[in-house]
Amino acid sequence: MIMRTIVAMMFCLTIGAAAAQNTLAPPESFASITDTEQRSAAFFTELGKVLTHPRCVNCHPAGDRPHQANEGRLHQPPVERGADGRGLPAMRCSICHQNANFDPGRVPGHPEWQLAPREMAWEGKTIGEICVQIKDPARNGGRKPEDLIHHIGEDTLVGWAWAPGYGRAPAPGTQKEAGALVEAWVKSGAICPVN
């Protein structure tokens, strides 16, 4: 009886931890952090759950090959970034990745399917390093922090991370929740966490 109780408790703790990792805390939950800079960094740390998730990192690789699946393994078939991030001339992303997910073939899709530019590589970086990078117009597509509110909160290609199709875990929370965190981060000074 005691052993079953212990096993049941461990199961509940495991499920609870997994559920907590797949959610995003809303900006108002950080109200108890009175220091504005610390609160701003906390907003970005929470957003880091999304930015470091395989749905994002797979398309923000350190090299020229995308990754795939929940494990972040190298893309198969072996494809390369290409000059425009949409593959090499003989193997464009759009050959396989159509306008929408094709769940019977387990192929994700979106009309703008592509890799993020090299300067936007997040793979292997800390949340603090991603934050510094995402604020740098030379490495974020020329965006101001305010532009990231729309990019993360409303862009449909980014939104794919929350509707990735069969067999792929979605990014934590929702795109709207991620957008709210970005907005709170920007409005509180866009302070980066130190890590």
CORMOQUI-V391331 format. One record per residue. RES is the residue in one small letter. SS is DSSP state (2 for helix, 1 for strand, 0 for the rest). OMEGA is omega as a letter, one per 40 degrees, with the letter a starting at -180 (NA if undefined). BURIAL is 1 if it has 16 or more other C-alpha atoms within 10 Angstrom, else 0. Layout:
BEGIN
res = (RES | RES)
ss = (SS | SS)
omega = (OMEGA | OMEGA)
burial = (BURIAL | BURIAL)
END
This chain:
BEGIN
res = (m | i | m | r | t | i | v | a | m | m | f | c | l | t | i | g | a | a | a | a | q | n | t | l | a | p | p | e | s | f | a | s | i | t | d | t | e | q | r | s | a | a | f | f | t | e | l | g | k | v | l | t | h | p | r | c | v | n | c | h | p | a | g | d | r | p | h | q | a | n | e | g | r | l | h | q | p | p | v | e | r | g | a | d | g | r | g | l | p | a | m | r | c | s | i | c | h | q | n | a | n | f | d | p | g | r | v | p | g | h | p | e | w | q | l | a | p | r | e | m | a | w | e | g | k | t | i | g | e | i | c | v | q | i | k | d | p | a | r | n | g | g | r | k | p | e | d | l | i | h | h | i | g | e | d | t | l | v | g | w | a | w | a | p | g | y | g | r | a | p | a | p | g | t | q | k | e | a | g | a | l | v | e | a | w | v | k | s | g | a | i | c | p | v | n)
ss = (0 | 2 | 2 | 2 | 2 | 2 | 2 | 2 | 2 | 2 | 2 | 2 | 2 | 2 | 2 | 2 | 2 | 2 | 2 | 2 | 2 | 0 | 0 | 0 | 0 | 0 | 2 | 2 | 2 | 2 | 0 | 0 | 0 | 0 | 0 | 2 | 2 | 2 | 2 | 2 | 2 | 2 | 2 | 2 | 2 | 2 | 2 | 2 | 2 | 2 | 2 | 0 | 0 | 2 | 2 | 2 | 2 | 0 | 0 | 0 | 0 | 0 | 0 | 0 | 0 | 0 | 1 | 1 | 0 | 0 | 0 | 0 | 1 | 1 | 0 | 0 | 0 | 0 | 0 | 0 | 0 | 0 | 0 | 0 | 0 | 0 | 1 | 1 | 0 | 0 | 1 | 1 | 2 | 2 | 2 | 2 | 0 | 0 | 0 | 0 | 0 | 1 | 2 | 2 | 2 | 0 | 1 | 0 | 0 | 0 | 0 | 0 | 0 | 0 | 0 | 0 | 0 | 2 | 2 | 2 | 0 | 0 | 0 | 0 | 0 | 0 | 2 | 2 | 2 | 2 | 2 | 2 | 2 | 2 | 2 | 0 | 0 | 0 | 0 | 0 | 0 | 0 | 0 | 0 | 2 | 2 | 2 | 2 | 2 | 2 | 2 | 2 | 2 | 2 | 0 | 2 | 2 | 2 | 2 | 2 | 2 | 2 | 0 | 0 | 0 | 0 | 0 | 0 | 0 | 0 | 0 | 0 | 0 | 0 | 2 | 2 | 2 | 2 | 2 | 2 | 2 | 2 | 2 | 2 | 2 | 2 | 2 | 0 | 0 | 0 | 0 | 0 | 0 | 0 | 0)
omega = (a | a | i | i | i | i | i | i | i | i | a | i | i | i | i | i | i | i | i | i | a | i | i | i | i | a | a | i | i | a | a | i | a | i | a | a | i | i | i | i | i | i | a | i | i | i | i | i | i | a | i | i | i | a | i | a | a | i | i | a | i | a | a | i | i | i | a | i | a | a | a | a | i | a | i | e | a | i | i | a | a | a | a | i | a | i | i | a | a | a | i | i | a | i | i | a | a | a | a | i | i | a | i | i | a | i | i | a | i | a | a | a | a | i | i | i | a | a | i | i | i | a | i | a | i | i | i | i | i | i | i | a | a | i | a | a | i | a | a | i | i | a | i | i | a | i | a | i | i | a | a | a | a | a | a | i | i | a | i | a | i | i | a | i | a | i | a | i | i | i | a | i | i | i | i | i | i | i | i | i | i | a | i | i | a | a | i | i | i | a | a | i | i | i | NA)
burial = (0 | 0 | 0 | 0 | 0 | 0 | 0 | 0 | 0 | 0 | 0 | 0 | 0 | 0 | 0 | 0 | 0 | 0 | 0 | 0 | 0 | 1 | 1 | 1 | 1 | 1 | 1 | 0 | 0 | 0 | 0 | 0 | 0 | 0 | 0 | 0 | 1 | 0 | 1 | 1 | 1 | 1 | 1 | 1 | 1 | 1 | 1 | 1 | 1 | 1 | 1 | 1 | 1 | 1 | 1 | 1 | 1 | 1 | 1 | 1 | 1 | 1 | 0 | 1 | 1 | 1 | 1 | 1 | 0 | 0 | 0 | 1 | 0 | 0 | 0 | 0 | 0 | 0 | 1 | 1 | 1 | 1 | 0 | 0 | 1 | 1 | 1 | 0 | 0 | 0 | 1 | 1 | 1 | 1 | 0 | 0 | 1 | 1 | 0 | 0 | 1 | 0 | 0 | 0 | 0 | 0 | 0 | 1 | 1 | 1 | 0 | 0 | 1 | 1 | 1 | 1 | 1 | 1 | 0 | 1 | 1 | 1 | 1 | 0 | 0 | 0 | 1 | 1 | 0 | 1 | 1 | 0 | 1 | 1 | 1 | 1 | 0 | 0 | 1 | 1 | 0 | 0 | 0 | 0 | 1 | 0 | 0 | 1 | 1 | 0 | 1 | 1 | 1 | 0 | 0 | 0 | 0 | 1 | 1 | 1 | 1 | 1 | 1 | 1 | 1 | 0 | 0 | 1 | 1 | 1 | 1 | 1 | 1 | 1 | 1 | 0 | 1 | 1 | 1 | 1 | 1 | 1 | 1 | 1 | 1 | 1 | 0 | 1 | 0 | 1 | 1 | 1 | 1 | 0 | 0)
END
